[in-house]
Amino acid sequence: MPREQRDIINSINLDAIGGANPNSEPEDNQKNKSLMSETWAYVWETIRIIIVSLAIIIPIRYYLVQPFFVKGASMEDNFHDGDYLLIDEISYRFNEPSRGDVIVFRYPENPSQYFIKRIIGLPGETVEVKNNRVTIYNSEFTGGFVLDESYLSSDQITVGDFSEVLDDDEYFVLGDNRRQSSDSRRWGPLEKGFITGKAFLRLWPFTRITKVSAIEY
């Protein structure tokens, strides 16, 4: 049979079985490869989003802002057990802690624990606790001045009868609930190195979302 006739017959036979081209790839395989390509593209994009998110969140979490759950009653009535706070960890790298700041710090006698208290005395000052009053002596007020602690509930009593001279890196801290607070009255001044940061925002409970305001004495 002439070659031309054989080519025509082969062409007819190929058309009869679906026009398959031995060099072409089945359509199902092409769809599977396309689906796999799209899947990997989605997975890679998800991984990229996670990496970028972690690159943003981790520095914020460990160097700028830290969440903190209040445990116990030592700061009532201003902060309650279960309150969810955000702690500013960066401000004290540029500014010194101020009197009245609510701070979170590592408990000096067990640094694995975190406490929350209010700064009462600053470095270099003398703090006197006597007759339910807190008196501060410093270079500006050599005769001392009594703190006006209007943020305390009316039934609070500041128990104690002593004075404490603070070193250049020490702070005197007290809980707002003076009746139920383990603070500088019991374990002494707090060194600055133990301070994590200051509370600046309460996020829980939702009904009490507030910025933690500075205290003016």
RODO-2510 file (C-alpha; in nm, 4 decimals, decimal comma):
residues 217
     n   res          X          Y          Z
     1     m     0,0000     0,0000     0,0000
     2     p     0,1383     0,3409    -0,0894
     3     r     0,2690     0,5462     0,2073
     4     e     0,0216     0,8238     0,1463
     5     q    -0,2693     0,5828     0,1817
     6     r    -0,1249     0,4393     0,5053
     7     d    -0,0946     0,7904     0,6547
     8     i    -0,4566     0,8642     0,5622
     9     i    -0,5756     0,5366     0,7182
    10     n    -0,3722     0,6053     1,0392
    11     s    -0,5191     0,9520     1,0597
    12     i    -0,8702     0,8102     1,0226
    13     n    -0,8005     0,5523     1,2957
    14     l    -0,6727     0,8198     1,5351
    15     d    -0,9818     1,0281     1,4767
    16     a    -1,1952     0,7233     1,5434
    17     i    -1,0472     0,6806     1,8948
    18     g    -1,0847     1,0419     1,9927
    19     g    -0,8217     1,2199     1,7931
    20     a    -0,5516     1,1398     2,0485
    21     n    -0,2087     1,2755     1,9926
    22     p     0,0620     1,0454     2,1278
    23     n     0,2731     1,3515     2,2113
    24     s    -0,0034     1,5384     2,3949
    25     e    -0,0740     1,5099     2,7709
    26     p    -0,4151     1,3787     2,8851
    27     e    -0,6521     1,6576     2,9931
    28     d    -0,7034     1,5063     3,3422
    29     n    -0,3295     1,5204     3,4116
    30     q    -0,3173     1,8841     3,3074
    31     k    -0,6055     1,9656     3,5449
    32     n    -0,4366     1,7796     3,8309
    33     k    -0,1113     1,9660     3,7751
    34     s    -0,2976     2,2981     3,7629
    35     l    -0,4801     2,2143     4,0865
    36     m    -0,1547     2,1177     4,2598
    37     s     0,0082     2,4379     4,1411
    38     e    -0,2773     2,6449     4,2776
    39     t    -0,2686     2,4537     4,6080
    40     w     0,1040     2,5100     4,6559
    41     a     0,0628     2,8767     4,5673
    42     y    -0,2064     2,9079     4,8357
    43     v     0,0055     2,7225     5,0925
    44     w     0,3098     2,9385     5,0194
    45     e     0,1051     3,2583     5,0438
    46     t    -0,0331     3,1411     5,3798
    47     i     0,3196     3,0686     5,5039
    48     r     0,4320     3,4133     5,3923
    49     i     0,1450     3,5781     5,5782
    50     i     0,2296     3,3818     5,8951
    51     i     0,5988     3,4747     5,8722
    52     v     0,5236     3,8442     5,8195
    53     s     0,2674     3,8417     6,1026
    54     l     0,5142     3,6805     6,3421
    55     a     0,7816     3,9295     6,2393
    56     i     0,5449     4,2062     6,3465
    57     i     0,3800     4,0458     6,6490
    58     i     0,6872     3,8977     6,8214
    59     p     0,8769     4,2288     6,8604
    60     i     0,5573     4,3977     6,9824
    61     r     0,4842     4,1132     7,2246
    62     y     0,8343     4,0867     7,3714
    63     y     0,9732     4,4399     7,3404
    64     l     0,6839     4,6895     7,3253
    65     v     0,3601     4,5603     7,4758
    66     q     0,2820     4,2665     7,7024
    67     p    -0,0586     4,1380     7,8144
    68     f    -0,1175     4,0863     8,1844
    69     f    -0,4010     3,9273     8,3822
    70     v    -0,4575     4,0706     8,7282
    71     k    -0,4584     3,7993     8,9934
    72     g    -0,5842     3,8621     9,3420
    73     a    -0,7370     4,1593     9,5208
    74     s    -0,4299     4,3686     9,6065
    75     m    -0,5222     4,6527     9,3650
    76     e    -0,8963     4,6774     9,4333
    77     d    -1,1037     4,8859     9,3890
    78     n    -0,9158     5,0128     9,0833
    79     f    -0,8117     4,6766     8,9345
    80     h    -0,9884     4,3486     8,9977
    81     d    -0,9004     3,9817     8,9741
    82     g    -0,9286     3,8761     8,6076
    83     d    -0,8815     4,2232     8,4578
    84     y    -0,6861     4,2032     8,1301
    85     l    -0,4294     4,4815     8,0950
    86     l    -0,1753     4,5867     7,8363
    87     i     0,1669     4,6748     7,9740
    88     d     0,3861     4,9383     7,8093
    89     e     0,7376     4,7936     7,8120
    90     i     0,9195     5,0633     7,6164
    91     s     0,8465     5,3941     7,7931
    92     y     1,0822     5,3249     8,0814
    93     r     1,3694     5,2846     7,8374
    94     f     1,3444     5,6565     7,7672
    95     n     1,1783     5,7980     8,0803
    96     e     1,1992     5,7257     8,4493
    97     p     0,9015     5,5740     8,6323
    98     s     0,6766     5,8319     8,7974
    99     r     0,4963     5,8430     9,1267
   100     g     0,1474     5,7023     9,0844
   101     d     0,2349     5,4737     8,7915
   102     v     0,0732     5,1309     8,8083
   103     i     0,3524     4,8890     8,7255
   104     v     0,4020     4,5180     8,6655
   105     f     0,7267     4,3717     8,7956
   106     r     0,8988     4,0499     8,8920
   107     y     0,8527     3,9722     9,2583
   108     p     1,2014     4,0189     9,4122
   109     e     1,1695     3,7135     9,6366
   110     n     1,0539     3,4913     9,3485
   111     p     1,1267     3,6447     9,0042
   112     s     0,9132     3,3823     8,8288
   113     q     0,6056     3,5605     8,9698
   114     y     0,4691     3,8930     8,8484
   115     f     0,3111     4,1515     9,0781
   116     i     0,1125     4,4660     9,0046
   117     k     0,1429     4,7670     9,2394
   118     r     0,1512     5,1462     9,2393
   119     i     0,4732     5,3491     9,2695
   120     i     0,4656     5,5609     9,5847
   121     g     0,8285     5,6492     9,6559
   122     l     1,1017     5,7442     9,4056
   123     p     1,4803     5,6883     9,4146
   124     g     1,6594     5,8968     9,6768
   125     e     1,3434     5,9726     9,8739
   126     t     1,2453     5,8735    10,2251
   127     v     0,8996     5,7193    10,2650
   128     e     0,7294     5,7285    10,6024
   129     v     0,4210     5,5174    10,6775
   130     k     0,2529     5,6206    11,0013
   131     n    -0,0946     5,6886    11,1387
   132     n    -0,2657     5,5703    10,8191
   133     r    -0,0698     5,8237    10,6143
   134     v     0,2196     5,8123    10,3657
   135     t     0,4661     6,1010    10,3882
   136     i     0,7374     6,1659    10,1304
   137     y     1,0667     6,3434    10,2100
   138     n     1,2949     6,4565     9,9279
   139     s     1,5208     6,7431     9,8213
   140     e     1,2226     6,9545     9,7176
   141     f     1,0171     6,8852    10,0283
   142     t     1,2691     6,8475    10,3059
   143     g     0,9932     6,8808    10,5632
   144     g     0,7902     6,6141    10,3874
   145     f     0,4451     6,6136    10,2264
   146     v     0,1545     6,3783    10,2831
   147     l     0,0247     6,1966     9,9750
   148     d    -0,3336     6,2715     9,8840
   149     e    -0,4447     5,9236     9,7793
   150     s    -0,7980     5,9971     9,6667
   151     y    -0,7855     5,6938     9,4340
   152     l    -0,8125     5,4624     9,7354
   153     s    -1,1518     5,3423     9,8537
   154     s    -1,2760     5,5211    10,1647
   155     d    -1,2443     5,2158    10,3902
   156     q    -0,8741     5,1597    10,3218
   157     i    -0,6180     5,1774    10,6027
   158     t    -0,2447     5,2006    10,5310
   159     v    -0,1069     4,9883    10,8113
   160     g     0,2516     5,0469    10,9212
   161     d     0,4808     5,2519    11,1428
   162     f     0,8230     5,2882    10,9822
   163     s     1,0326     5,4903    10,7363
   164     e     1,2348     5,3657    10,4386
   165     v     1,5270     5,5421    10,2712
   166     l     1,5450     5,4550     9,9018
   167     d     1,8678     5,4079     9,7060
   168     d     1,9248     5,5588     9,3637
   169     d     1,7658     5,2641     9,1805
   170     e     1,4894     5,1775     9,4268
   171     y     1,1140     5,2415     9,4358
   172     f     0,8592     5,2054     9,7119
   173     v     0,5425     5,0345     9,5864
   174     l     0,2046     4,9717     9,7477
   175     g    -0,1154     4,7979     9,6485
   176     d    -0,4321     5,0065     9,6315
   177     n    -0,5991     4,7536     9,8592
   178     r    -0,3753     4,8259    10,1572
   179     r    -0,5471     4,5657    10,3743
   180     q    -0,4667     4,2786    10,1350
   181     s    -0,1424     4,3673     9,9635
   182     s     0,2043     4,2176     9,9870
   183     d     0,4208     4,5169     9,8966
   184     s     0,7199     4,7266    10,0027
   185     r     0,5868     4,7385    10,3573
   186     r     0,6620     4,3666    10,3856
   187     w     0,9525     4,2881    10,1507
   188     g     1,1177     4,6287    10,1118
   189     p     1,2004     4,8567     9,8177
   190     l     1,1797     4,7431     9,4566
   191     e     1,4898     4,7695     9,2395
   192     k     1,4297     4,9171     8,8939
   193     g     1,5703     4,6089     8,7227
   194     f     1,2662     4,4072     8,8300
   195     i     1,0176     4,6406     8,6577
   196     t     0,8589     4,5052     8,3385
   197     g     0,6530     4,8102     8,2456
   198     k     0,3513     5,0198     8,3323
   199     a    -0,0159     4,9468     8,2782
   200     f    -0,1648     5,1760     8,0142
   201     l    -0,4863     5,0080     7,8964
   202     r    -0,7538     4,7818     8,0433
   203     l    -0,9164     4,5629     7,7749
   204     w    -1,1275     4,3338     7,9915
   205     p    -1,3966     4,3331     8,1072
   206     f    -1,5500     4,5051     7,8036
   207     t    -1,7736     4,7143     8,0271
   208     r    -1,4619     4,8683     8,1871
   209     i    -1,2336     4,9256     7,8886
   210     t    -1,0301     5,2290     7,9917
   211     k    -0,6942     5,3922     7,9588
   212     v    -0,4953     5,3762     8,2828
   213     s    -0,4596     5,7448     8,3658
   214     a    -0,1647     5,9059     8,5381
   215     i    -0,2127     6,0195     8,8977
   216     e    -0,1502     6,3804     8,9940
   217     y    -0,0523     6,4270     9,3593
***
